[in-house]
Amino acid sequence: MERHIRETEYGGVVNTLAAAQRVGFGGRFLYMTASSVTSRSWATVLLNLYKGNTLVWRERAEHEIRAAARVHHHPSRDSAHRPGANVLSW
């Protein structure tokens, strides 16, 4: 089960980011996450056990989105008014 969760929750985001970067996408992404992704409690532990570490993979996907937003720049949007404008916004 965890393989499917990883491929969906994490792999899908990574593949989407890569495709957006290949074509020079300059828009914004909206990523709907889950509550308690970054907090730990008995409920999140149980959810991760039951759902193949879904919150772990969602948190990793969020890190990938943030990293892509910091690293990749869109040349047509870089200007004196918006230096370093990101391809992806979080």
Protein Blocks (a to p, Z undefined) as FASTA:
>chain_A
ZZmmmmmmmmmmmmmmmmmmmnopabdcdddddehklpccfklmmmmmmnoomlmmmmmm
mmmmmmmmmmpccfklgcfklghiafbdZZ
